Amino acid sequence: MLIKRRRRTVPGLNTTSTADISFMLLTFFLVTTSMDVDKGLMRQLPPIDNSKQTEMTDIDKSKLIDFRITADNRVLLDGLPVKTDGLRTKIASLIIKRGNHHLISVSASPEANYDTYFNLENEIVAAYNVLRNEMAKKKYGREYERCSAAQRSAVRDDCPQRIAEDFGANAGTGKGGAQ
């Protein structure tokens, strides 16, 4: 007697729920992951190459606030050494004293530490924030952050951030830099 052999097939894998599982895992990871927003200074970083970029402008020296960061990480304000702690009140008073058309020049030596540079930049930005806050309170009776976009724009026009940066080879040495 002949026995018929059945042809055996390999059972298939049921994949109907894998799309649902993948979607749930994706949703889980998107919900539980924190998305940090990068914050930083809105400044132009020094160029990578050492090619010189010069732009000649006429500047009234009486309205210039000159900061230099030397190679040994000292901060000089108009040629005199200052500490960066509590510098914001001094910067704010100089901005008020020198008027709306002031210019803050920051010259950093290439050998200077970035921490010194960022501490100085933080103090400058904080001084502008203090001035804009005071101006908004006088003009609109509320803090700068609570003003409307048009009011903030008007305050920024009255107190513009005017910062020039120099990262050349002579920057921070007192032998050149921002003219």
LINFEN-V250802 format. One record per backbone hydrogen bond with DSSP energy under -1.0 kcal/mol. CO is the residue of the C=O (numbers start at 1). NH is the residue of the N-H. E is the energy in kcal/mol with one decimal. If there is no record, write none. Layout:
BEGIN
co->CO nh->NH e->E
co->CO nh->NH e->E
END
This chain:
BEGIN
co->17 nh->21 e->-2.4
co->18 nh->22 e->-2.6
co->19 nh->23 e->-2.2
co->20 nh->24 e->-2.3
co->21 nh->25 e->-2.5
co->22 nh->26 e->-2.5
co->23 nh->27 e->-2.4
co->24 nh->28 e->-2.5
co->25 nh->29 e->-2.6
co->26 nh->30 e->-2.2
co->27 nh->31 e->-2.2
co->28 nh->32 e->-2.3
co->29 nh->33 e->-1.4
co->41 nh->43 e->-1.7
co->60 nh->63 e->-1.8
co->63 nh->103 e->-2.1
co->65 nh->105 e->-3.0
co->66 nh->78 e->-3.4
co->67 nh->107 e->-2.5
co->68 nh->76 e->-3.0
co->69 nh->109 e->-2.1
co->70 nh->73 e->-1.8
co->74 nh->70 e->-2.4
co->75 nh->82 e->-2.6
co->76 nh->68 e->-2.2
co->77 nh->80 e->-1.8
co->80 nh->77 e->-3.4
co->84 nh->87 e->-1.5
co->87 nh->91 e->-2.4
co->88 nh->92 e->-2.6
co->89 nh->93 e->-2.2
co->90 nh->94 e->-2.1
co->91 nh->95 e->-2.5
co->92 nh->96 e->-2.2
co->93 nh->97 e->-2.6
co->94 nh->98 e->-2.6
co->99 nh->102 e->-1.0
co->103 nh->65 e->-3.1
co->104 nh->164 e->-3.1
co->105 nh->67 e->-3.8
co->106 nh->166 e->-2.6
co->107 nh->69 e->-3.3
co->109 nh->112 e->-1.7
co->113 nh->117 e->-1.5
co->114 nh->118 e->-3.0
co->115 nh->119 e->-2.4
co->116 nh->120 e->-2.1
co->117 nh->121 e->-2.5
co->118 nh->122 e->-2.6
co->119 nh->123 e->-1.9
co->120 nh->124 e->-2.2
co->121 nh->125 e->-2.7
co->122 nh->126 e->-2.4
co->123 nh->127 e->-2.1
co->124 nh->128 e->-2.0
co->125 nh->129 e->-2.2
co->126 nh->130 e->-2.3
co->127 nh->131 e->-2.4
co->128 nh->132 e->-2.8
co->129 nh->133 e->-2.1
co->130 nh->134 e->-2.4
co->131 nh->135 e->-2.6
co->132 nh->136 e->-2.3
co->133 nh->137 e->-2.2
co->134 nh->138 e->-2.1
co->135 nh->139 e->-2.6
co->136 nh->140 e->-3.0
co->144 nh->147 e->-1.2
co->148 nh->152 e->-2.7
co->149 nh->153 e->-2.2
co->150 nh->154 e->-2.0
co->151 nh->155 e->-2.2
co->152 nh->156 e->-2.7
co->153 nh->157 e->-2.0
co->154 nh->158 e->-1.7
co->155 nh->159 e->-2.0
co->162 nh->104 e->-2.7
co->164 nh->106 e->-3.3
co->166 nh->108 e->-2.5
co->170 nh->173 e->-1.6
END
